[in-house]
Amino acid sequence: MSSLDREVIKAIQEAVSEAEQPPKVAKRIEAWLNAMSTSELSASDEQEYLENVRSAITVNIAGGSDED
């Protein structure tokens, strides 16, 4: 169970959705924030969470523009 406020979780999910990222990005960010709120993370722990989030992010490499 999450130790984060329900509104924080909802905001993370909405931001991830608006950025057209997969739901696993929100779950990984939530896990990272939960870990930070319940314990003191070492630098290597922080790096591991960051890498976990980064690996879930999709990047549009087609070169499309949002200014059409």
N, CA, C and O atoms as a CHARMM CRD file, in Angstrom:
* protein
*
  272
    1    1 MET  N      0.82900  -1.18400   0.00000 PROA 1      0.00000
    2    1 MET  CA     0.00000   0.00000   0.00000 PROA 1      0.00000
    3    1 MET  C      0.87100   1.24400   0.00000 PROA 1      0.00000
    4    1 MET  O      1.93900   1.27800   0.61100 PROA 1      0.00000
    5    2 SER  N      0.40000   2.25000  -0.68800 PROA 2      0.00000
    6    2 SER  CA     1.15700   3.48200  -0.83300 PROA 2      0.00000
    7    2 SER  C      1.03600   4.36500   0.40600 PROA 2      0.00000
    8    2 SER  O     -0.03100   4.45600   1.01400 PROA 2      0.00000
    9    3 SER  N      2.13000   5.00900   0.76800 PROA 3      0.00000
   10    3 SER  CA     2.10000   5.97200   1.86400 PROA 3      0.00000
   11    3 SER  C      1.84100   7.38200   1.34700 PROA 3      0.00000
   12    3 SER  O      1.77100   8.33500   2.12300 PROA 3      0.00000
   13    4 LEU  N      1.69800   7.50500   0.02700 PROA 4      0.00000
   14    4 LEU  CA     1.45700   8.80600  -0.58700 PROA 4      0.00000
   15    4 LEU  C     -0.02500   9.15800  -0.55400 PROA 4      0.00000
   16    4 LEU  O     -0.89000   8.28200  -0.57500 PROA 4      0.00000
   17    5 ASP  N     -0.29400  10.44300  -0.50400 PROA 5      0.00000
   18    5 ASP  CA    -1.66100  10.93700  -0.56300 PROA 5      0.00000
   19    5 ASP  C     -2.29200  10.53900  -1.89400 PROA 5      0.00000
   20    5 ASP  O     -1.62800  10.54400  -2.93100 PROA 5      0.00000
   21    6 ARG  N     -3.54800  10.20300  -1.85900 PROA 6      0.00000
   22    6 ARG  CA    -4.27100   9.77100  -3.06300 PROA 6      0.00000
   23    6 ARG  C     -4.21300  10.82900  -4.17300 PROA 6      0.00000
   24    6 ARG  O     -4.12100  10.48800  -5.35300 PROA 6      0.00000
   25    7 GLU  N     -4.26800  12.10700  -3.79300 PROA 7      0.00000
   26    7 GLU  CA    -4.21700  13.18600  -4.78900 PROA 7      0.00000
   27    7 GLU  C     -2.84400  13.27600  -5.46200 PROA 7      0.00000
   28    7 GLU  O     -2.74500  13.62700  -6.63800 PROA 7      0.00000
   29    8 VAL  N     -1.79700  12.95900  -4.71500 PROA 8      0.00000
   30    8 VAL  CA    -0.44900  12.94300  -5.29500 PROA 8      0.00000
   31    8 VAL  C     -0.35000  11.82600  -6.32600 PROA 8      0.00000
   32    8 VAL  O      0.18100  12.02300  -7.41900 PROA 8      0.00000
   33    9 ILE  N     -0.85900  10.66400  -5.97500 PROA 9      0.00000
   34    9 ILE  CA    -0.84300   9.53400  -6.90600 PROA 9      0.00000
   35    9 ILE  C     -1.64200   9.86600  -8.15900 PROA 9      0.00000
   36    9 ILE  O     -1.20900   9.57800  -9.27400 PROA 9      0.00000
   37   10 LYS  N     -2.80400  10.47000  -7.97100 PROA 10     0.00000
   38   10 LYS  CA    -3.64500  10.85600  -9.10900 PROA 10     0.00000
   39   10 LYS  C     -2.91400  11.85600 -10.00500 PROA 10     0.00000
   40   10 LYS  O     -2.96800  11.74500 -11.23000 PROA 10     0.00000
   41   11 ALA  N     -2.23900  12.82200  -9.40700 PROA 11     0.00000
   42   11 ALA  CA    -1.50200  13.83100 -10.18200 PROA 11     0.00000
   43   11 ALA  C     -0.35900  13.19100 -10.97100 PROA 11     0.00000
   44   11 ALA  O     -0.11700  13.55600 -12.12200 PROA 11     0.00000
   45   12 ILE  N      0.33400  12.24900 -10.36100 PROA 12     0.00000
   46   12 ILE  CA     1.41000  11.54100 -11.06300 PROA 12     0.00000
   47   12 ILE  C      0.83300  10.79400 -12.25800 PROA 12     0.00000
   48   12 ILE  O      1.37100  10.87400 -13.36200 PROA 12     0.00000
   49   13 GLN  N     -0.25500  10.07100 -12.04100 PROA 13     0.00000
   50   13 GLN  CA    -0.88000   9.30700 -13.11700 PROA 13     0.00000
   51   13 GLN  C     -1.34700  10.21900 -14.25300 PROA 13     0.00000
   52   13 GLN  O     -1.17100   9.88600 -15.42400 PROA 13     0.00000
   53   14 GLU  N     -1.93600  11.36000 -13.91800 PROA 14     0.00000
   54   14 GLU  CA    -2.39300  12.30200 -14.93900 PROA 14     0.00000
   55   14 GLU  C     -1.22900  12.88200 -15.72900 PROA 14     0.00000
   56   14 GLU  O     -1.30000  12.99900 -16.95200 PROA 14     0.00000
   57   15 ALA  N     -0.15600  13.24700 -15.02900 PROA 15     0.00000
   58   15 ALA  CA     1.01500  13.81400 -15.70900 PROA 15     0.00000
   59   15 ALA  C      1.65200  12.79800 -16.64800 PROA 15     0.00000
   60   15 ALA  O      2.04800  13.13600 -17.76300 PROA 15     0.00000
   61   16 VAL  N      1.74800  11.57200 -16.19900 PROA 16     0.00000
   62   16 VAL  CA     2.32600  10.50700 -17.02500 PROA 16     0.00000
   63   16 VAL  C      1.44600  10.26600 -18.24800 PROA 16     0.00000
   64   16 VAL  O      1.95100  10.09000 -19.35700 PROA 16     0.00000
   65   17 SER  N      0.14500  10.25800 -18.04500 PROA 17     0.00000
   66   17 SER  CA    -0.79000  10.05800 -19.15400 PROA 17     0.00000
   67   17 SER  C     -0.70500  11.20200 -20.16200 PROA 17     0.00000
   68   17 SER  O     -0.66900  10.96600 -21.37000 PROA 17     0.00000
   69   18 GLU  N     -0.67400  12.44100 -19.66800 PROA 18     0.00000
   70   18 GLU  CA    -0.57100  13.60800 -20.55300 PROA 18     0.00000
   71   18 GLU  C      0.72900  13.59600 -21.34800 PROA 18     0.00000
   72   18 GLU  O      0.77800  14.09400 -22.47300 PROA 18     0.00000
   73   19 ALA  N      1.77300  13.03200 -20.77100 PROA 19     0.00000
   74   19 ALA  CA     3.06200  12.93500 -21.45700 PROA 19     0.00000
   75   19 ALA  C      3.11100  11.72400 -22.37800 PROA 19     0.00000
   76   19 ALA  O      4.14000  11.43000 -22.98600 PROA 19     0.00000
   77   20 GLU  N      1.97800  11.02300 -22.47200 PROA 20     0.00000
   78   20 GLU  CA     1.84700   9.83600 -23.32500 PROA 20     0.00000
   79   20 GLU  C      2.88600   8.76700 -22.99300 PROA 20     0.00000
   80   20 GLU  O      3.48700   8.15700 -23.87700 PROA 20     0.00000
   81   21 GLN  N      3.07500   8.56400 -21.69600 PROA 21     0.00000
   82   21 GLN  CA     3.98200   7.53400 -21.21000 PROA 21     0.00000
   83   21 GLN  C      3.16100   6.34100 -20.71300 PROA 21     0.00000
   84   21 GLN  O      1.99800   6.50300 -20.34500 PROA 21     0.00000
   85   22 PRO  N      3.75100   5.15900 -20.70100 PROA 22     0.00000
   86   22 PRO  CA     3.02600   3.97900 -20.23000 PROA 22     0.00000
   87   22 PRO  C      2.75300   4.06600 -18.72000 PROA 22     0.00000
   88   22 PRO  O      3.50000   4.71600 -17.98900 PROA 22     0.00000
   89   23 PRO  N      1.68600   3.41100 -18.26100 PROA 23     0.00000
   90   23 PRO  CA     1.33700   3.44200 -16.83800 PROA 23     0.00000
   91   23 PRO  C      2.45200   2.96700 -15.90900 PROA 23     0.00000
   92   23 PRO  O      2.49600   3.36700 -14.74500 PROA 23     0.00000
   93   24 LYS  N      3.34800   2.12400 -16.40400 PROA 24     0.00000
   94   24 LYS  CA     4.43100   1.64800 -15.54300 PROA 24     0.00000
   95   24 LYS  C      5.35500   2.78900 -15.11100 PROA 24     0.00000
   96   24 LYS  O      6.03100   2.67600 -14.08900 PROA 24     0.00000
   97   25 VAL  N      5.39300   3.87900 -15.86900 PROA 25     0.00000
   98   25 VAL  CA     6.20000   5.03400 -15.46000 PROA 25     0.00000
   99   25 VAL  C      5.62800   5.60500 -14.16300 PROA 25     0.00000
  100   25 VAL  O      6.37300   5.89500 -13.22700 PROA 25     0.00000
  101   26 ALA  N      4.31300   5.76500 -14.11000 PROA 26     0.00000
  102   26 ALA  CA     3.66700   6.29000 -12.89900 PROA 26     0.00000
  103   26 ALA  C      3.90700   5.35400 -11.71800 PROA 26     0.00000
  104   26 ALA  O      4.18100   5.80900 -10.60800 PROA 26     0.00000
  105   27 LYS  N      3.80600   4.06500 -11.95300 PROA 27     0.00000
  106   27 LYS  CA     4.01700   3.10200 -10.87200 PROA 27     0.00000
  107   27 LYS  C      5.44200   3.16600 -10.34200 PROA 27     0.00000
  108   27 LYS  O      5.66300   3.05000  -9.13600 PROA 27     0.00000
  109   28 ARG  N      6.39800   3.34700 -11.22600 PROA 28     0.00000
  110   28 ARG  CA     7.79900   3.41200 -10.80000 PROA 28     0.00000
  111   28 ARG  C      8.10200   4.71600 -10.06600 PROA 28     0.00000
  112   28 ARG  O      8.86700   4.72600  -9.10100 PROA 28     0.00000
  113   29 ILE  N      7.50300   5.81400 -10.52100 PROA 29     0.00000
  114   29 ILE  CA     7.66800   7.09000  -9.81200 PROA 29     0.00000
  115   29 ILE  C      7.03400   6.99300  -8.42800 PROA 29     0.00000
  116   29 ILE  O      7.60800   7.45300  -7.44200 PROA 29     0.00000
  117   30 GLU  N      5.85400   6.39500  -8.36200 PROA 30     0.00000
  118   30 GLU  CA     5.18500   6.21300  -7.06800 PROA 30     0.00000
  119   30 GLU  C      6.04500   5.36800  -6.12500 PROA 30     0.00000
  120   30 GLU  O      6.17700   5.69900  -4.94600 PROA 30     0.00000
  121   31 ALA  N      6.62400   4.29200  -6.63000 PROA 31     0.00000
  122   31 ALA  CA     7.48200   3.43600  -5.80000 PROA 31     0.00000
  123   31 ALA  C      8.69000   4.21600  -5.29400 PROA 31     0.00000
  124   31 ALA  O      9.08700   4.07200  -4.13800 PROA 31     0.00000
  125   32 TRP  N      9.26800   5.03600  -6.15300 PROA 32     0.00000
  126   32 TRP  CA    10.42300   5.84400  -5.77200 PROA 32     0.00000
  127   32 TRP  C     10.04700   6.83700  -4.67600 PROA 32     0.00000
  128   32 TRP  O     10.75400   6.95300  -3.67600 PROA 32     0.00000
  129   33 LEU  N      8.94100   7.55200  -4.85700 PROA 33     0.00000
  130   33 LEU  CA     8.50300   8.52300  -3.85500 PROA 33     0.00000
  131   33 LEU  C      8.14600   7.83900  -2.53200 PROA 33     0.00000
  132   33 LEU  O      8.42500   8.37000  -1.45700 PROA 33     0.00000
  133   34 ASN  N      7.53300   6.66800  -2.61700 PROA 34     0.00000
  134   34 ASN  CA     7.23600   5.90900  -1.39700 PROA 34     0.00000
  135   34 ASN  C      8.51600   5.55100  -0.65800 PROA 34     0.00000
  136   34 ASN  O      8.59200   5.67600   0.56500 PROA 34     0.00000
  137   35 ALA  N      9.51000   5.10900  -1.39900 PROA 35     0.00000
  138   35 ALA  CA    10.77900   4.73500  -0.77800 PROA 35     0.00000
  139   35 ALA  C     11.43100   5.94700  -0.10700 PROA 35     0.00000
  140   35 ALA  O     11.96900   5.83700   0.99400 PROA 35     0.00000
  141   36 MET  N     11.38100   7.10100  -0.77600 PROA 36     0.00000
  142   36 MET  CA    11.96800   8.30700  -0.19900 PROA 36     0.00000
  143   36 MET  C     11.21800   8.76600   1.04200 PROA 36     0.00000
  144   36 MET  O     11.81800   9.31500   1.96700 PROA 36     0.00000
  145   37 SER  N      9.89800   8.54100   1.06500 PROA 37     0.00000
  146   37 SER  CA     9.10800   9.01400   2.20500 PROA 37     0.00000
  147   37 SER  C      9.19000   8.08700   3.41500 PROA 37     0.00000
  148   37 SER  O      8.84700   8.48500   4.52800 PROA 37     0.00000
  149   38 THR  N      9.64000   6.86200   3.20000 PROA 38     0.00000
  150   38 THR  CA     9.66800   5.91300   4.31900 PROA 38     0.00000
  151   38 THR  C     11.07000   5.57800   4.80000 PROA 38     0.00000
  152   38 THR  O     11.22700   4.94400   5.84300 PROA 38     0.00000
  153   39 SER  N     12.09000   5.98900   4.06000 PROA 39     0.00000
  154   39 SER  CA    13.45200   5.67700   4.49300 PROA 39     0.00000
  155   39 SER  C     14.44500   6.65000   3.87900 PROA 39     0.00000
  156   39 SER  O     14.12600   7.39700   2.95300 PROA 39     0.00000
  157   40 GLU  N     15.63900   6.62100   4.41100 PROA 40     0.00000
  158   40 GLU  CA    16.73500   7.43700   3.88900 PROA 40     0.00000
  159   40 GLU  C     17.42900   6.63300   2.79800 PROA 40     0.00000
  160   40 GLU  O     18.06500   5.61800   3.07900 PROA 40     0.00000
  161   41 LEU  N     17.31000   7.08300   1.56300 PROA 41     0.00000
  162   41 LEU  CA    17.90900   6.34700   0.45200 PROA 41     0.00000
  163   41 LEU  C     19.36700   6.75500   0.26700 PROA 41     0.00000
  164   41 LEU  O     19.71400   7.93100   0.37300 PROA 41     0.00000
  165   42 SER  N     20.19300   5.78700  -0.00500 PROA 42     0.00000
  166   42 SER  CA    21.59000   6.07300  -0.31400 PROA 42     0.00000
  167   42 SER  C     21.67100   6.59700  -1.74600 PROA 42     0.00000
  168   42 SER  O     20.70000   6.51500  -2.49800 PROA 42     0.00000
  169   43 ALA  N     22.80600   7.12300  -2.11000 PROA 43     0.00000
  170   43 ALA  CA    23.00700   7.61800  -3.47100 PROA 43     0.00000
  171   43 ALA  C     22.81800   6.49800  -4.48800 PROA 43     0.00000
  172   43 ALA  O     22.24200   6.71600  -5.55400 PROA 43     0.00000
  173   44 SER  N     23.29600   5.31600  -4.16700 PROA 44     0.00000
  174   44 SER  CA    23.13800   4.20300  -5.10600 PROA 44     0.00000
  175   44 SER  C     21.67100   3.76900  -5.20400 PROA 44     0.00000
  176   44 SER  O     21.21400   3.37200  -6.27500 PROA 44     0.00000
  177   45 ASP  N     20.93200   3.84500  -4.08800 PROA 45     0.00000
  178   45 ASP  CA    19.49800   3.54600  -4.13500 PROA 45     0.00000
  179   45 ASP  C     18.77200   4.56100  -5.01500 PROA 45     0.00000
  180   45 ASP  O     17.92700   4.19400  -5.83200 PROA 45     0.00000
  181   46 GLU  N     19.10700   5.83500  -4.84000 PROA 46     0.00000
  182   46 GLU  CA    18.50800   6.89100  -5.66900 PROA 46     0.00000
  183   46 GLU  C     18.79200   6.63000  -7.14100 PROA 46     0.00000
  184   46 GLU  O     17.89800   6.73300  -7.98100 PROA 46     0.00000
  185   47 GLN  N     20.04000   6.29200  -7.45000 PROA 47     0.00000
  186   47 GLN  CA    20.43300   6.00900  -8.82900 PROA 47     0.00000
  187   47 GLN  C     19.63900   4.84400  -9.39300 PROA 47     0.00000
  188   47 GLN  O     19.21600   4.87300 -10.54900 PROA 47     0.00000
  189   48 GLU  N     19.43900   3.82800  -8.58300 PROA 48     0.00000
  190   48 GLU  CA    18.68500   2.65500  -9.02500 PROA 48     0.00000
  191   48 GLU  C     17.23100   3.01400  -9.34600 PROA 48     0.00000
  192   48 GLU  O     16.68900   2.57700 -10.36100 PROA 48     0.00000
  193   49 TYR  N     16.60300   3.81200  -8.47500 PROA 49     0.00000
  194   49 TYR  CA    15.22400   4.24700  -8.73900 PROA 49     0.00000
  195   49 TYR  C     15.16000   5.11700  -9.99300 PROA 49     0.00000
  196   49 TYR  O     14.26400   4.95000 -10.82100 PROA 49     0.00000
  197   50 LEU  N     16.09900   6.03400 -10.13300 PROA 50     0.00000
  198   50 LEU  CA    16.12000   6.88900 -11.32300 PROA 50     0.00000
  199   50 LEU  C     16.27200   6.06500 -12.59800 PROA 50     0.00000
  200   50 LEU  O     15.58000   6.31400 -13.58500 PROA 50     0.00000
  201   51 GLU  N     17.15500   5.10800 -12.57900 PROA 51     0.00000
  202   51 GLU  CA    17.37200   4.25100 -13.74500 PROA 51     0.00000
  203   51 GLU  C     16.11600   3.43100 -14.04000 PROA 51     0.00000
  204   51 GLU  O     15.76300   3.22700 -15.20100 PROA 51     0.00000
  205   52 ASN  N     15.45400   2.96800 -13.00400 PROA 52     0.00000
  206   52 ASN  CA    14.23100   2.19900 -13.16000 PROA 52     0.00000
  207   52 ASN  C     13.13900   3.04200 -13.83800 PROA 52     0.00000
  208   52 ASN  O     12.45000   2.56400 -14.73800 PROA 52     0.00000
  209   53 VAL  N     12.99100   4.28200 -13.40200 PROA 53     0.00000
  210   53 VAL  CA    12.01400   5.18500 -14.02400 PROA 53     0.00000
  211   53 VAL  C     12.43300   5.48500 -15.46300 PROA 53     0.00000
  212   53 VAL  O     11.61900   5.41000 -16.38300 PROA 53     0.00000
  213   54 ARG  N     13.70000   5.82100 -15.64700 PROA 54     0.00000
  214   54 ARG  CA    14.19300   6.16500 -16.98600 PROA 54     0.00000
  215   54 ARG  C     13.97500   5.02300 -17.97300 PROA 54     0.00000
  216   54 ARG  O     13.61300   5.26100 -19.12500 PROA 54     0.00000
  217   55 SER  N     14.19000   3.81100 -17.53900 PROA 55     0.00000
  218   55 SER  CA    14.05000   2.67800 -18.44500 PROA 55     0.00000
  219   55 SER  C     12.60200   2.43300 -18.86500 PROA 55     0.00000
  220   55 SER  O     12.35300   1.77000 -19.87300 PROA 55     0.00000
  221   56 ALA  N     11.65200   2.95800 -18.10500 PROA 56     0.00000
  222   56 ALA  CA    10.23400   2.78400 -18.44000 PROA 56     0.00000
  223   56 ALA  C      9.72200   3.86900 -19.38500 PROA 56     0.00000
  224   56 ALA  O      8.66100   3.71600 -19.99000 PROA 56     0.00000
  225   57 ILE  N     10.46900   4.95900 -19.51100 PROA 57     0.00000
  226   57 ILE  CA    10.02800   6.09200 -20.33300 PROA 57     0.00000
  227   57 ILE  C     10.23200   5.78000 -21.81100 PROA 57     0.00000
  228   57 ILE  O     11.28300   5.28500 -22.22000 PROA 57     0.00000
  229   58 THR  N      9.20900   6.08100 -22.59900 PROA 58     0.00000
  230   58 THR  CA     9.31600   5.90600 -24.04700 PROA 58     0.00000
  231   58 THR  C      9.64500   7.24700 -24.68300 PROA 58     0.00000
  232   58 THR  O      9.16300   8.28800 -24.23800 PROA 58     0.00000
  233   59 VAL  N     10.46200   7.21800 -25.72200 PROA 59     0.00000
  234   59 VAL  CA    10.88700   8.41800 -26.41700 PROA 59     0.00000
  235   59 VAL  C     10.46200   8.31900 -27.86700 PROA 59     0.00000
  236   59 VAL  O     10.68100   7.29700 -28.51800 PROA 59     0.00000
  237   60 ASN  N      9.84700   9.39100 -28.38100 PROA 60     0.00000
  238   60 ASN  CA     9.44000   9.44800 -29.77100 PROA 60     0.00000
  239   60 ASN  C     10.66300   9.78500 -30.61300 PROA 60     0.00000
  240   60 ASN  O     11.16200  10.91000 -30.58700 PROA 60     0.00000
  241   61 ILE  N     11.13300   8.80000 -31.35200 PROA 61     0.00000
  242   61 ILE  CA    12.31900   9.04600 -32.18900 PROA 61     0.00000
  243   61 ILE  C     11.94300   9.24700 -33.65300 PROA 61     0.00000
  244   61 ILE  O     12.81900   9.31100 -34.51500 PROA 61     0.00000
  245   62 ALA  N     10.64100   9.34600 -33.94100 PROA 62     0.00000
  246   62 ALA  CA    10.17700   9.54200 -35.31500 PROA 62     0.00000
  247   62 ALA  C     10.41500  10.96200 -35.79500 PROA 62     0.00000
  248   62 ALA  O     10.37800  11.23600 -36.99500 PROA 62     0.00000
  249   63 GLY  N     10.66300  11.87900 -34.83900 PROA 63     0.00000
  250   63 GLY  CA    10.94600  13.24700 -35.22500 PROA 63     0.00000
  251   63 GLY  C      9.70800  14.09400 -35.48000 PROA 63     0.00000
  252   63 GLY  O      9.79700  15.15400 -36.09800 PROA 63     0.00000
  253   64 GLY  N      8.56400  13.63800 -35.01200 PROA 64     0.00000
  254   64 GLY  CA     7.32200  14.37900 -35.17800 PROA 64     0.00000
  255   64 GLY  C      7.35000  15.67900 -34.40000 PROA 64     0.00000
  256   64 GLY  O      8.08700  15.81600 -33.42300 PROA 64     0.00000
  257   65 SER  N      6.54000  16.63600 -34.83900 PROA 65     0.00000
  258   65 SER  CA     6.48200  17.92700 -34.19100 PROA 65     0.00000
  259   65 SER  C      5.09300  18.15500 -33.61700 PROA 65     0.00000
  260   65 SER  O      4.09000  17.78500 -34.22800 PROA 65     0.00000
  261   66 ASP  N      5.04200  18.76500 -32.44000 PROA 66     0.00000
  262   66 ASP  CA     3.77000  19.10400 -31.81800 PROA 66     0.00000
  263   66 ASP  C      3.21100  20.41900 -32.33800 PROA 66     0.00000
  264   66 ASP  O      2.12000  20.82000 -31.93300 PROA 66     0.00000
  265   67 GLU  N      3.92500  21.09800 -33.22200 PROA 67     0.00000
  266   67 GLU  CA     3.53500  22.42300 -33.69100 PROA 67     0.00000
  267   67 GLU  C      2.79400  22.38800 -35.01800 PROA 67     0.00000
  268   67 GLU  O      2.74200  23.40400 -35.71000 PROA 67     0.00000
  269   68 ASP  N      2.23000  21.27000 -35.38800 PROA 68     0.00000
  270   68 ASP  CA     1.51600  21.15300 -36.67500 PROA 68     0.00000
  271   68 ASP  C      0.26900  21.97400 -36.71500 PROA 68     0.00000
  272   68 ASP  O     -0.43500  21.97900 -37.72500 PROA 68     0.00000
